[in-house]
Amino acid sequence: SALDGFGRGFVLRAFSAWETEGHDTAGGPPVAGKPPAPAHLPPRVSAVEVAWALQSDCHSTLLDLCLDRLGDRSWPALRSVGAGFWLPAGDALLLAVDGAAKAAFSAAKDPEACALFYLALGKKRPLVALCRAVQNTKLHDFLSNDFSLPRWRCAALKNAFSLLTKQKYELAVAFFLLAEDVDAAVRVCTRQLADLQLAIVLCRLYASRDMDLLARTAKGELRPHADSTADCWLAATACLIAKEPLDAIGALAAASGRAGFPADDPPSPAQSLNPSASASCASLLSADGLSGSLSAGASSRGSDTEACSSGELRESGGSGGAAPPGGGRGRPLALGVSSRLPEPVDPRTRLLTASAYEPAAAVAFVRSLLASPLLRLKQHGAP
């Protein structure tokens, strides 16, 4: 199905790396002078791409594109493309977690490996059936109890704490869910498991029980981590998850200031926002002279980025100079897409580290965000 603008932004960035690095397109005919690309080119995702996907309305299509490329529906595969952050509550998330549960059992042939996912979905019966199939009598007998009764919820809670002492963290999360202590389950995900994406998924799956849990986790766990790693795109993602788009723009604007852009640029389309956000947007949209339309340009690593008098972006030929604020990852300038050097993976988000503020990507993203329904609702005071 067709992708919207945010979805196209995600795809252009996440799937462009091999082509722009000189490989021929996967599955296509060989191209003279270009090394062949693997049959399945994995998407390469940082918080920049996640921010784009998060605002899209085509999440099912994006997920299918990513998982088809990966050839894998496991939780590590979902996590590698940031799906835990950008899949909203709904059918796509339920199907993704169900696929992760089946993949976990297929890999380990152990119901304990998939217990977290099945219980997160509220699917205790399939888990009991798997325990019976592999003759895990102890877990089978325990799960067969009625956990709507306080007695068995208390027993599940005691088992969860016991599992924590044994460092069986994933199973501990499963038992906290069985005991209906979702807060404790989320805390184990964010701290012992160091898996912020899994924490966000649990918040969305249990949103009907605690509507504020998602925003609390985004602002209390994800945002502080983003600030500690100076990842402005992850900070913006945390704000978007918490339904605070103006704060997301502010996070990117603050990064533009740290990158050396002026804080008092001329008026811009941001004037359509309320005064509290207008200055931040004006700084972002005018930063580095990016007042005209974005256009693609060939990117070379280490080159400086500057604005043409026509308002388009081009590459200057400076060699030996510092990398531009948006060029730390060597991306072409349309939507910030380009080839990129190998990058470290954030141990708590499992995303590629967004190594630098990217002005072209930020401007394109904020312009799209300015037109989004969520921002218009916030502008008029909707909760």
Secondary structure by P-SEA (a helix, b strand, c coil): ccccaaaaaaaaccccccccccccccccccccccccccccccccccaaaaaaaaaccaaaaaaaaaaaaaccccaaaaaaacccccccccaaaaaaaaaaaaaaaaaccccccaaaaaaaaccaaaaaaaaaaacaaaaaaaaccccccaaaaaaaaaaaaaaaaacaaaaaaaaaaaacaaaaaaaaaacccccaaaaaaaaaaacccccaaaaaaaaacaaaaaaaaccaaaaaaaaaaaccaaaaaaaaaaaaaaacccccccccccccccccaaaaaaaaaaccccccbbbbbbbbccbbbbbccccbbbbbccccccccccccccccccccbbbbccccccccccccccccccaaaaaaaaaaaaacaaaaaaaaccc
